[in-house]
Each structure stands twice: as structure tokens, then as C-alpha cells.
């Protein structure tokens, strides 16, 4: 059974860092791209980063470029999101999701391309 489990969220001061993990089970992770999304209260869920199945392609939302880095370790069946220089506006619940397209050499940030989601992890950036 496919499962995605996020971890690593928490409370951090502005300018701080967190590393989120997305542990994937029930599917061969190397065959699929993974996306990270976030949803702040009262706002739509938005795609912030993604990585293709073999890690050859990545994509970032403009607001996180240069601050966030996505990576994957297929042997550990885990995808990471390193978040640096965090800002209060990064506060949200963060979700990882699996791209429905197997073996894709690219990735996109639109929700419609993802069909399995984790439960989310809260990230709060506040002093």
C-alpha cells in the first residue's frame, strides 16, 4: 500500500533552517517524481518544489528559489526539502505527493499532476 509520510516540521525563528523528509513506501520510489506543496490557513495549496523520478530535473516556485533545495535518496526511499533563510510567510502545512506519471524526466508544480499525498507536517516561522 502506497504511503507518504512527512516529518521534520516544527517551530523555527526567521532566518533559520529546517529539513523536511518524505518517506515513501509501497512503491518503487525511483520510478516516480515527487512534489512538495504547502498550504497556509485560508490559502490554496501551492506547489513549491518537485524532483523527477531519477533526480535529473528539479523545479522551484519563485518565492523559494535560492532558499529551498529538493533532493532524493532512492535507496532510502526518501525525498528531502532543505529549507534555509526561512521567513514568516513560509508558515504552512507542508505536504509531499507522488507524480502520477511513472518514469517522467521532468516535473511540474501543478497539483493535478499528483495523485497520492501525505498527511502533512506543520512548519511555523516566528520569533
N, C-alpha and C positions, 0 to 999 in steps of 0.2 A: 504494500500500500504506500503510495507516494506521500511523503511528509516533508514539509519545510519548516524548520524551527529557527527563529531568530533569537539572538542573545547579544549581550554586550551594551544594551542601553543603560541609561542612568542620568543622574544629575551632574552637570559639568558647568564650570564658570565660562563666561565668554572668553574666547581665545584658546580654550582648552581642546583636548582631543578625546575621541572615543574610537574604538574599533568594533564594528558590528560583525557578527558571524551569522551565516545562514547555513545550517546543517541540513543536507538533503539525503533522504533515504527512500528506498523503494523504486529507484530508477537509476540508470547509469548516468551520473551527472555529466560526464564528458560528452554526452550526446545532445545536450541542451544548453541554450543560453539562459542566463539568469538576470533578472532585473531587480533593482532596489527602488522602492516607492516610499512616499511619506504622505501623511495626512494630518494636517493641523486642524484644531477644532473649528468647525464652521466652514472649512475649505474642502475643495475637491482633492481626491488623491492624485498626486502628481509623480511622474517618473523622474528620478534624479540620476540614475546611472544604470548601465547594463553592460554585460560582457557576453561575447559569443561563446559557442559551445567549446571551442578549443582555446579560447582566450586571445585570439588573434585580433579581435576588434572590441573596442570599448566605446561608450558614448556617455556624455555627461550633460546634465541640464546646465544652462549658462550660469545660474546662480551658485553652482557648486564647483565649477571648473577651477582648477588650481588649488582647491582646498580638500576635495574628496578624491580618493583613489580606490577603484574596484580591482579585485584580484580573485583568483580562484585556485584551489588546490584540488584537482580532481581525485588524486589519490586519497585525500582526506574527506572527499565529498563535501567540501565546504567552500562557500564563497564569502569573501570579506568586503567590508566597506570601511576603509580608513578615513576618518573624518577629522580634519585639522582646522585650526582657526575658526572654531565654531562660533556662531552668532545666535543671539536670542531668536531670530527668525527661523533658525533651523529646528526649533522646538516642534516636535510632531511625534506621531507613532510611525515607526519605520517598518516596512514590510518587504520581504523578498518574494519573488514569484518566478515561476518557470515559464519560459517561452514555449508556446505550443508547437513551434516548428523544430523538428529534430535536425541536427547537423547543420544548423544555419551558420554561415560565415560572417554574419552581421547581426546587429541587434538594434532595436528601436525602443523608444521610451513610452510608446502608447500602451495604455492598459489593455487594449483589445488584443494585443499580441501575447498575452499571458493568461494561462488557464488554471494554474494551481498557485495558491497563495498560502503564506504562513499566517500566524496569528498576530504578529507584530511585536515590536519592543518599543517602549517609550523612551524618547530622548528629550531631556529638558535642559535648556541652556539658560542659566540665570545666575546672577550674582547674589 
